[in-house]
Amino acid sequence: MVRIIVSLAAALICSILMTPLFIRIQRKYKIGQRIRQEGPDLHQHKMGTPTMGGLIIFFAIALSLLVYQPEDINVWAAFILLCSFGFVGFIDDFIKSYKGRSLGLKARLKVILQLMICALFLLWFFQNQSVHHRFFIPFFRESFSVPPIIY
């Protein structure tokens, strides 16, 4: 239980410390949200708002997971899933930034990519016998097992 709390605290502190630096870098290189001209005038004040904040969350969680739970296969599964979804988000934000527009990946393509990630993960999950199908309730010592389809 202590490892979980320390891991969460490390992720929180890491993200708090990295955010101001990340925003300064984005402002220095003029990386920010683009607003379409045909949009409402009220949205124009959002021009240049720092974007790609998911990278901070990704690095904070990755550091926390890999440092405090490196031997657990469930942690690696969650990390790979995080990387996969994070990659889709990164591509979306990168297209917005690189092309200098407010549109990244089309919504349909984003959903298709996410469904493919889910399907591959579920395929691995149901074939992997080493994954424990147990629920651990924080602050209680008891855990309980459930069938894989429910888990």
N, C-alpha and C positions, 0 to 999 in steps of 0.2 A: 504494500500500500504506500509505503514511504517513497518507493521508486516512482510510482505514478505521480504523486504530488510533486516530487522534485522535477520530474520530466515536464509536467505541465507548467511549473514555475519557470523552468529554463526556457521553454518555448515562449512564454509570455514576456520574459525579460529580454530575450533575443529579439523579438518583434518590436518591442518598445525602443530598444537601442538602435535597431537598423532603420526604422521608419524615417527619422529626420535626415539621416545620411542619404537614404534613397531619394527623398524628395529634393534635397539639395542637388544631387547628381542630375535628376530629371530636369530641374529648372535650369541648370548650367547648360545642358545640351538641348534645351527647348523641346523636351519630350512631354507631351501632354494631350489631353482630350481635345479632339477636333469637334466643332459644332457645324452642322449643315447650315448654309445660308438661308434655305427655305424654311427652317424651323422657327419657332416662336422667338421673339426678341428677348423674352425672359431667360432663354437658355444661353444667350451670348456671354453672360458673365462666367459661364463654366469653361470657356475657352482656356486651354493651357493647364487645366486641373491635372495634377499628377495621376498617371494611370499605371497599370500593371502591379498594383499592390498585392496581388496574389503571389508574386514572387517572394515577398517578405514572409507571408504566411507559410508558403512552401518550405523555405529554408529554415524557418524557426521550427516547424513540425519535423522536418527531416532530421535536423540536428538532434532534437529531443528524442525522436524514435530510435535513431541509430546509436546514440550514445548510451541511453538508459535501458534499452531492451534489445540488444543486438542478436541475441541467440534465439529469440522467439519467432517461429515461422509465421504466426499471425501478424506480428509486427511487420515482417517483410511483405506479407500479402497486402496489408494496409498501405505500406509505403509504395509498393508498385502501383496500386490503385490510385494513390495520391499523385504519383508521377504521371500516370496516364491521363487523368482528368486535368491535371495542371498543364500538361503539354497542349491539350486542346485549347485551354484558356490562353496560354502563352501565344499560340499561333494566331488566335483571334486578335489579341492585343497587338501583336507584332505587325499584323497586316494593317491594322488601323494606324499604327505609328509610322510604318514604312511608307505606306501609300498616302499618308497625310489626309485621311478621311475619317469619318465617324463610323463607317461600316467595315466590319472585319469579315469573319466567316459568315456565310448565309446560315440562317437559323436551321434550315433543313439539314445542311451538312453537319452542323454542330450536333444536332440530335442524333443523326446517323452514327457519327463517330462515338458519341457517348454510349449509344446502345450496343455498338460493336465491342467497346471496352467492357461493358457489363456482361455481354454474352461470353466473351473470352474468360473473364474472371469467374463467372458461374460454372463454366465448363471445367476450369482448373479446380475450383472449390469442390465440386461434387466428385471429382476423380482422385482428389488428394486425401489419403487416409490419415495423414499425420496432423491434420487440422482438428483441433478439439472443438466440439460443438457444445461449448459450455458458456453459460452466462455467469459473470461475476458481478455481483451487486456491490458498488462501492460502500465502504464503511461496515459491511457485514462479512463475516467469515465464510458464509455458505455460498455455494455455487450450485447450479443445477444444469443438467444436460437436456438438450432438446434434439429432436430429429433434424438432420441437415436441411431439409426443405423449409422448416420453420426458422432455423438459424439464419 
